[in-house]
Amino acid sequence: MTLPPLVCRSCGREFDVSELVWRCGCGGLLDVGGPWQPMVDESLTLGEGGTPMARSRTLAAALFKLEFFSPTLSFKDRGAVVLASLAAHLRVGRAVVDSSGNAGTAAAAYFARAGIACQVLVPASTSPEKLAQIRAHGAELTLVPGSRADTAAAAAEIADQPGVFYASHVYHPYFMHGVKTYGYEIWRQSGKRLPSAVLVPVGNGTLLLGCYLAFSELVAAGLAERMPALLAVQAAGCAPLASAWQGEHYRYAPTVAEGIAIAAPPRAEQILAAVRASGGTIVTVDDDAVVAGRHTLAQGEGLFVEPTAAVCYAAAAGAANRTGPGWQLVNDLLADGDVVIPLCGAGLKHPSD
Ligand SMILES: [Zn+2]
């Protein structure tokens, strides 16, 4: 197994992955130094990835990528299999992860398969269906009162104990490299070309950064001419990245899009830089639009997804009626050609609105 070191984005210090370091002593976040095709332990794979694409019947320009076909019903399996493979290789005895639900479910499943004890921390408000999924895989489930940030802080304390593997989809850069398969598949399924744009729901930015890595590598290898515009979509009730992008402040409010309700994403700067480099933008949709989009997906497209997974469809479906920063670009790209919309998580994960 080729295991590249982790490199601090701030000071450049390198760490061997066996050190189980998840953040540099200087406070900097870690990346993988250079291109890397992640290794997956064949005994741990559950057939993640390889999800189908289907053309939308209600949006002429859009193709859906059906990520809810994944083994635990969300795209997070793409990264979880890589972290479980790494943890098994390093023979760690205990893993911890914090999540708004889906990453924790994916970790619970893959660490169960790897025979590694896994503690999953989630906000107490997480949907009961996701909690049931996590419990079913035998993970130690801890409900943390307060915000998603409170959950992350509780996990970080456990992660700092000796011998604990922090299977964080935010901090461990191997996870993002696992998510890259999403971008490579879009290229392959589109006839070895890239679409003009991809929409991505963004909270901690895992899928967006995975896309950026994949598309950058494809362009650098001469396999694609240019990168698709990354169109990041946030819930209006929790839109720190849109606020930073547009220079406007969004008022915080609870949102049905629990999977992207991240008030202070640790990789915010990296996400903003990726969107900028792609020629994309960041827009927001409110909960009414998300709920309406979810119903149209179910009733006009035959696709039942959780609210967070309807955010990008809601943005594309409502774009024609929106004005303001970013929307002209979204409308131009929708008028122009193919855009890919991920349907990240299954409807049964959060059946009610
Ligand atoms: Zn550092």
Residues whose N, C-alpha, C, O or C-beta is under 5 A from the ligand:
A	BS01	ZN	C8 S10 C11 G12 R13 C24 C26 G28
